[in-house]
């Protein structure tokens, strides 16, 4: 089935004008990139996804702990849509460690 689709795209590419032919080539390259895991063993793809997820959660929880925010908030990064909202929220929220440092008299150095 995938071979039939590839043959149909190749035939359409031969008939298409030059500008469209380039666009079809770009889309074919994108499709090959996105379908990388289709040709690999399912266990390998699960291991790669698990490593990426673990790395993201570990780095996010470390960062939140350094800011003085509970690291469990990092679980919002797993939920699509909410992850962007969470990152935006944490960018503008008051950070407890920063507020504590300001109370102790620390002032940030001016940027040049």
C-alpha positions in Angstrom: 0.0 0.0 0.0 2.8 2.4 0.8 4.5 1.5 -2.5 1.3 2.3 -4.4 1.2 5.7 -2.7 4.9 6.3 -3.5 4.3 5.4 -7.1 1.3 7.7 -7.3 3.3 10.6 -5.9 6.2 9.9 -8.3 3.7 9.9 -11.3 2.2 13.2 -10.0 5.6 14.7 -9.6 6.5 13.9 -13.3 3.4 15.7 -14.5 3.6 18.7 -12.2 5.1 22.1 -13.1 8.5 22.9 -11.7 7.3 24.9 -8.6 4.8 22.2 -7.7 7.4 19.5 -8.2 9.7 21.1 -5.6 6.8 21.3 -3.1 6.0 17.7 -3.6 9.7 16.8 -3.0 9.7 18.8 0.2 6.6 17.1 1.4 8.1 13.7 0.6 11.1 14.5 2.6 8.9 15.7 5.5 6.9 12.5 5.4 10.1 10.4 5.5 11.3 12.3 8.5 8.0 12.0 10.4 7.6 8.3 9.7 11.1 7.5 11.0 9.8 5.1 13.7 7.7 3.1 11.3 10.7 1.2 10.1 12.2 0.5 13.5 11.4 -2.1 16.0 8.5 -1.0 18.3 10.6 -1.6 21.4 13.3 0.7 20.1 10.8 3.5 19.5 9.3 3.1 22.9 12.7 3.2 24.5 13.6 6.4 22.7 10.3 8.0 23.6 10.8 6.9 27.2 14.2 8.4 27.4 13.0 11.7 25.9 10.1 11.8 28.3 12.3 11.0 31.3 14.8 13.6 30.3 12.1 16.3 29.9 10.5 15.5 33.3 13.8 15.3 35.1 15.1 18.6 33.7 11.8 20.3 34.3 11.5 19.1 37.9 15.1 20.2 38.6 14.4 23.6 37.2 11.2 24.0 39.2 12.9 22.9 42.4 15.6 25.5 41.8 13.0 28.2 41.4 11.3 27.1 44.7 8.2 25.7 43.0 7.0 22.1 43.8 8.5 19.8 41.2 5.3 17.9 40.7 4.1 20.7 38.5 6.3 19.3 35.8 3.6 16.7 35.1 1.8 19.5 33.2 4.5 19.1 30.5 3.1 15.7 29.6 -0.3 17.0 28.6 -0.5 18.5 25.1 -1.7 22.1 25.0 -1.3 22.5 28.8 2.5 22.2 28.5 2.7 25.5 26.5 0.3 27.1 28.9 2.3 25.9 31.9 5.6 27.2 30.5 4.0 30.5 29.9 2.5 30.6 33.4 5.8 29.7 35.0 7.5 32.5 33.1 5.3 35.2 34.7 4.6 33.7 38.1 6.5 35.0 41.2 9.4 32.7 42.0 9.7 32.0 45.7 13.6 31.8 45.6 13.8 35.1 43.8 11.5 36.8 46.2 13.4 35.4 49.2 16.7 36.6 47.7 15.2 40.1 47.2 14.1 40.2 50.8 17.7 39.4 51.9 19.0 42.4 50.0 20.2 40.7 46.8 19.8 42.9 43.7 20.4 41.7 40.1 23.3 43.2 38.3 22.3 45.6 35.5 22.7 44.3 32.0 25.0 46.1 29.7 
